[in-house]
Amino acid sequence: DQAIESAKKNEFLQIEAIASECKAKCYLELRNNAVAKMYFLQAHALFTKWGALAKAAQLEKKYPQIFAEQIAQRKEREKEKKAQELDMQSLISSLQAMSQETDVTKLYKALIETLLRQTDANKAALLLKVQKDLQIVAEHHSDREVPESIIKQVRQSKQELVIANALNDPVFSKELYILKNQTKSVLVAPLL
C-alpha cells in the first residue's frame, strides 16, 4: 500500500502500475478474487494511461476472467467504430464503378450494395430528396421494410442515423420490427 500511495503522490505512474499488479497477484494467491480484480483493473488502467499497451494486453491475456467485461466493452466500441467508419479505398473504387452507370435504378442498387459491404449490414434503404421530402427510392430486402419511425427521424433531422446495437437503443429497442427481426445495427443515410 505504501508503494502505491507513494508512487501516486509523486506521480510515478509506472511504479504505481507495477505495484498495483504485484498487490493484485498477492490477493489472487490468497484467493481473494474480488480485491485482486480491483488491483488488476487499477494496474491495467495505469499501464494503459502510461502507454504500456502491450503490458495491459498481457494482463488481459493472462487473466481473461478478470478482464472479461473490459474485453467485451472494447469489442463493442470497436464494432461501433466500424459501423461509423467507411473503408474509403473500397468506397472510392465502388464510386468509380458507379460513375459509369447510366441506369438510375442500377445506380441506386449499386450504391446500396456498396453501403451494405462497407457496414456489414443486412438491410438498407436509400432515401433521396424528392421535391421537399425524403423518399425511399431503393431498398435491400424490401420484403422487410426499414421501420417508419427510423425513416421519419432521418427525414426530420436530414442526417444519417447509425445505431450500433438496436436491441439496446433507448429510442428504437421497443420497435416491433427491431424486436421481431432481432436487428443489431442500423444505418440510414439520406442523400441530399
N, C-alpha and C positions, 0 to 999 in steps of 0.2 A: 504493500500500500504506500509506503514511504517513497519508493522509487517512482511509482506512478504519479503521486502528488507532486514530488519534486520536479519531475520532468514536465508535468503540466504547468506548474508555476513558472518554470524557466523557459517554457515554450520549446522544449526539445521533443518534437513530435515523434521522431523515430524511436527515441528511448521510451517514451510513453507507450508507443505501439508494441514494442518488443516486450516491455514489462507486462502489459495487459495480456499478451499472448501467453507469457510464462505463467501468469496467475490463472489464466483460463485452463491451462494444462494441469496445473496443480489441483484445481477444483474438479476437473474431469477424472483425475486419478482417485480423488476422494469420493467419486460418484455423485457429486453434487452438480448434476447436469444443468439445472436452472441458472446457477451462479456462473458456471463455466460458460454457458451460452452468452450471458451478459458480457463477460470479459472478451470472449471471442468476437462478438459483434462490435465491441468497442475497439479491439485491436484491428479488425477488418476496416472499420471506418477511418481509423488513424492511418493505416497503411495506404488506403485509397487517397486520403487527403494529402499525405506525404508524397504521393506519386509512385509508390511501390506497388503498382497494379499487379505485377507478377506474384508478389508475396500475398496480396489479397486473394488472387485467383488460386494460389497454392492452398490457402486456408479453406477455401470453398471446396476444392477437390479432396482434401484430406478429411474434412468434416462436413460432408454433404448434408447430414441430418440436421446439423446446426444452422446451415445457411440455406435450407430448402426454400424458405419464404423469400429471402433476398434473391435467390436464383430465379424463382418464379416471377417476381416483380420485374427483374431485369429483362427476362424474356418477354414479358408483356410490354414493357417500354420499347424494346427492340421491334416487336410486332407493330406497335402503334407508329413508331418512326417509319417503318417500312410502308405502312398504309398511307402515310402522308408524303413520302418521298417517291418521286418517279425516277426510274432509271433513264437519265437523259439521253444517253447514247442510243439505247433501244428506241426511245421515243422519237429521236431525230430521224433514225432510219425509217421508222414507220411513217412519219410525216412526209419524208421524201417520197416514199412509195405512194402515199395517199395523194400527194400533189399532182400526180399524173392521172388520177382517176377523174373521169368526166361525168359519170353517172352519180348523181347526188345520193341516191339510195345506197349504192355500193360504198360511197364515201362514208356515209353515216355508219354503215355496218363495219367498215374497216376501222373507223375511229373507236367504236365500242369494243371491238376485238382488241385493239391496242390498249385501251384502258383496262380491260379485263386482264390482259397479260401483265401489265405494269403493276396492278394492285392485287393480283391473285383473287379477284372477286369471282363470284359465281353468276351474278346477275348485274345488269346495268341498264340504265335509261339515259338517253341523250335528250336534253332539253334545249331548245333554241328559241330565241325571241321571235315571235310571230306577231306582227303589229305591236301591241303594247304588253303582251303577255308571254310567259314562257310556256311552250307546248312540248309534249313528248313527241319527238319525231322518229325515234328508233329505240327499241328495247331488246335486250338479250334475255331469253327465257320469258317471252311475252305471255306464256300461259300463267306465269306468276308475276303479276304486276308489282312494281315498287309501291309501297303504301302511300296513299294520297297525302297523309299528314307530313311525310318526308318531302314529297314533291311540293306541297304547299309552303313548307318552311323555306325551301330553296327559291321558290317563286318570289316569296316576300322579301327574303334577305338578298337575293341575287348574288349569293356567294356559295362556294362549294361547301358541302357538308360531308365530313369524314367521321364515321363512328367506328372505333376500333373493336368495341365489343357491344353490339346492340342489345344483347340479353341483359347487360348490366347498365345500360344507358338510362339515366334518370328521366329522360323525356320520352324515349321510344320503347323502353323494355316491356311495357304493358300492351303494346300494339299487337293485335291479334295475328297479323302477318308475321311479325318477329317471333312470337311465341310458337305459332304453328310450324314455321319453317326452321326454327332454331337458328335464325340469322345471326352470324357472328360479326361481320363487318359490313359497312355501308359507305359507299362513296357516290355522291351525286354532285355533279359539277355542271353548272349552266354555262353555255357558250353565248356570250352577249355580243 
